[in-house]
Structure formats: C-alpha cells, structure tokens
C-alpha cells in the first residue's frame, strides 16, 4: 500500500464533525439562518425527495473551510450559502447574491 494513502486515511476533525452535526440539526428543526428563511418552512421541500437535501449538504460541505489543524473557519458562511439555496427553492423570486459558483453546487462521489 502506498504510504501517502496511509496519511490521507483518517477521520474528519472533531470540529468538522461537530459543524456537520449542528448543520443537520438546524436544518431538520427549521432553524438554519432564521433571518433569511423566516416564514419559509423548507422541510417539505428538502425532505420529500433526497436530491434537494443532497444539494444542500453539498453546498454546505463545499463552502466549509478548515484550517491545517482541522478547525472550521466559516461555519456561519457555509450555513448561509446553504440557506440561500433553500430560500431559492422555496421562493423562486429570491436572487442568490453572489450567484452560486459551479464548485459550490458540485456533487462529489460515486
């Protein structure tokens, strides 16, 4: 086995795991970015079909920045970008500012 592979295999840093857990909690209970999503119950839109929920998690994870020690640097910004996608899904008249870049909405994996 390649020794580089040994270095790359491991767990996500605790700070990243905590951010993901809280993001999922806020998303599920309807409290993600309450200012932006006030008055929009996004849960039926996201939980009816898996692809919307998948996209929200992709945007959050793609926007999340982590330093060399594994500390999350911008959890609020990543949540806001995901909330913007949710708002647009619930309100087609909402304009995302700045517009999403391709890397933000990219789905990774098999």
C-alpha positions as CSV (number, residue, x, y, z in Angstrom):
1,X,0.0,0.0,0.0
2,X,1.2,3.5,-0.9
3,X,2.4,5.3,2.3
4,X,0.7,8.6,1.0
5,X,-2.6,6.7,1.3
6,X,-1.9,6.0,5.0
7,X,-1.5,9.7,5.7
8,X,-4.8,10.6,3.9
9,X,-6.9,8.0,5.6
10,X,-8.5,9.1,8.8
11,X,-11.5,10.6,10.4
12,X,-12.8,14.1,9.8
13,X,-11.5,16.5,12.5
14,X,-13.8,16.8,15.5
15,X,-14.6,20.4,14.7
16,X,-15.8,19.4,11.2
17,X,-17.9,16.6,12.6
18,X,-19.5,19.0,15.1
19,X,-20.3,21.5,12.4
20,X,-21.9,18.9,10.2
21,X,-24.0,17.6,13.2
22,X,-25.2,21.1,14.1
23,X,-25.9,21.9,10.5
24,X,-28.1,18.8,10.2
25,X,-29.8,19.7,13.5
26,X,-30.6,23.3,12.4
27,X,-31.8,22.0,9.0
28,X,-34.1,19.4,10.4
29,X,-35.7,21.6,13.1
30,X,-36.1,24.6,10.8
31,X,-33.7,27.0,12.5
32,X,-31.0,27.3,9.8
33,X,-30.4,31.0,9.2
34,X,-33.8,32.1,10.7
35,X,-33.4,35.7,9.3
36,X,-33.1,34.5,5.7
37,X,-35.7,31.8,5.9
38,X,-38.2,33.5,8.2
39,X,-41.7,32.5,7.1
40,X,-40.5,29.6,4.9
41,X,-41.0,26.0,6.0
42,X,-38.2,24.5,3.9
43,X,-38.6,21.0,5.4
44,X,-41.2,19.7,3.0
45,X,-39.2,20.9,0.0
46,X,-36.0,19.2,1.3
47,X,-37.3,16.0,2.8
48,X,-39.8,15.0,0.1
49,X,-37.1,13.9,-2.3
50,X,-33.5,13.2,-1.5
51,X,-31.9,15.2,-4.2
52,X,-32.7,18.6,-2.6
53,X,-31.3,17.6,0.7
54,X,-28.3,16.2,-1.1
55,X,-27.7,19.5,-2.8
56,X,-28.0,21.5,0.5
57,X,-25.4,19.3,2.2
58,X,-23.1,19.5,-0.9
59,X,-23.3,23.3,-0.8
60,X,-22.6,23.4,2.9
61,X,-19.7,21.0,2.7
62,X,-18.2,22.6,-0.4
63,X,-18.3,26.1,1.2
64,X,-16.9,24.9,4.6
65,X,-13.3,26.0,5.1
66,X,-11.0,24.1,7.5
67,X,-7.5,25.2,8.7
68,X,-4.5,22.9,8.8
69,X,-5.4,21.8,12.4
70,X,-8.9,20.8,11.3
71,X,-10.7,23.8,12.9
72,X,-13.7,25.1,11.0
73,X,-13.2,28.7,9.9
74,X,-16.5,29.7,8.4
75,X,-19.5,27.6,9.6
76,X,-21.9,30.6,9.5
77,X,-20.9,31.5,6.0
78,X,-21.3,27.9,4.8
79,X,-24.7,27.7,6.5
80,X,-25.8,30.9,4.9
81,X,-24.9,29.7,1.4
82,X,-26.9,26.5,2.0
83,X,-29.8,28.7,3.4
84,X,-29.7,30.8,0.2
85,X,-30.2,27.7,-1.9
86,X,-33.1,26.6,0.3
87,X,-34.6,30.1,0.1
88,X,-34.4,30.0,-3.7
89,X,-36.0,26.5,-3.7
90,X,-38.9,27.8,-1.6
91,X,-39.1,31.2,-3.3
92,X,-38.2,31.3,-7.0
93,X,-38.2,35.1,-6.9
94,X,-35.3,35.2,-4.4
95,X,-32.0,36.1,-6.1
96,X,-28.9,34.5,-4.6
97,X,-26.2,37.1,-4.1
98,X,-23.5,36.4,-5.1
99,X,-24.7,33.8,-7.6
100,X,-23.5,30.2,-6.9
101,X,-20.3,29.2,-8.5
102,X,-20.1,25.7,-10.1
103,X,-17.7,24.5,-7.3
104,X,-20.2,25.4,-4.6
105,X,-23.0,23.2,-6.1
106,X,-20.8,20.3,-7.3
107,X,-21.9,16.8,-6.1
108,X,-18.9,14.6,-5.2
109,X,-18.6,10.9,-5.0
110,X,-19.8,7.9,-6.9
